[in-house]
Amino acid sequence: MIRENVIQLLSELPPGVELVAAAKTRTLSEILEAVDAGIQIIGENYVQETEIAYATIGNKVRWHYIGHLQRNKVKKAVNIFDMIETVDTTKIAHEIDKQCSRIGKKMSVLIEINSGREEQKSGVLPEDAEDLIKDISSLGNIKIEGLMTMGPYCYNTEDLRPYFAETRILFETIRRMCLSNIDMKYLSMGMTNSYRIAIEEGANTVRIGSKIFGDRV
Ligand SMILES: *Cc1c(COP(=O)(O)O)cnc(C)c1O
């Protein structure tokens, strides 16, 4: 089933839209099946869980960190990941920069936007994103390449549309500023239930788990 799901999804996505397979809680053999079917980017929420899959799959694919990153996990994370999609504070950006400079790596990062303005949720508020980006744009070992958002939980996924639309406008606004050391290329929005809406609203990266691997138990 995983193979068929991947092939179906890849044939459905418009050209230029990148598929990140969200692999949290999946077994190594499930992830291998997805890679074998054509997955080129794996999204992971837990650093420790990733080490097992990374030991086998290595750099055959690209690895995106899509979970909430804790400071004490950054040192391990920078060894594995090609992109960290969830930077939302100067503090975590500085830690990534520091750990990357140790190993001579420049990390691609996305800024996570709390588009639903939810108190307990991670992500920077839309109105604070520009300041955060300007603050961390001078760090030599990170490269800001776009924005990511989850959006609030909505019973009706159609209700997510305005949050995606606002994030897209923010993405365009920051892109037009042509800030130095910033290359606004990726807009990562949409999951299994919302990726079609996200793409209509301008996403060029979607993060999909259940539609590839089945429902999480
Ligand atoms: C789990 C997860 C996804 C994928 O969710 P599905 O509903 O399984 O497609 C996407 N993004 C993030 C940040 C996730 O944690």
The ligand as an SDF file (V2000), in Angstrom:
LIG
                    3D

 15 15  0  0  0  0  0  0  0  0999 V2000
    2.7600   14.5200   11.4050 C   0  0  0  0  0  0  0  0  0  0  0  0
    3.0420   15.7910   10.7070 C   0  0  0  0  0  0  0  0  0  0  0  0
    2.6380   16.0080    9.3850 C   0  0  0  0  0  0  0  0  0  0  0  0
    1.8580   15.0060    8.5690 C   0  0  0  0  0  0  0  0  0  0  0  0
    0.5820   14.7840    9.1100 O   0  0  0  0  0  0  0  0  0  0  0  0
   -0.4510   13.7910    8.4050 P   0  0  0  0  0  0  0  0  0  0  0  0
   -1.7730   14.2850    8.8510 O   0  0  0  0  0  0  0  0  0  0  0  0
   -0.1230   12.4270    8.9090 O   0  0  0  0  0  0  0  0  0  0  0  0
   -0.2710   13.9120    6.9470 O   0  0  0  0  0  0  0  0  0  0  0  0
    2.9810   17.2250    8.7950 C   0  0  0  0  0  0  0  0  0  0  0  0
    3.6510   18.1630    9.4660 N   0  0  0  0  0  0  0  0  0  0  0  0
    4.0450   17.9960   10.7370 C   0  0  0  0  0  0  0  0  0  0  0  0
    4.7940   19.0830   11.4110 C   0  0  0  0  0  0  0  0  0  0  0  0
    3.7540   16.8100   11.3990 C   0  0  0  0  0  0  0  0  0  0  0  0
    4.1530   16.6540   12.6710 O   0  0  0  0  0  0  0  0  0  0  0  0
  1  2  1  0
  2  3  1  0
  2 14  2  0
  3  4  1  0
  3 10  2  0
  4  5  1  0
  5  6  1  0
  6  7  2  0
  6  8  1  0
  6  9  1  0
 10 11  1  0
 11 12  2  0
 12 13  1  0
 12 14  1  0
 14 15  1  0
M  END
$$$$
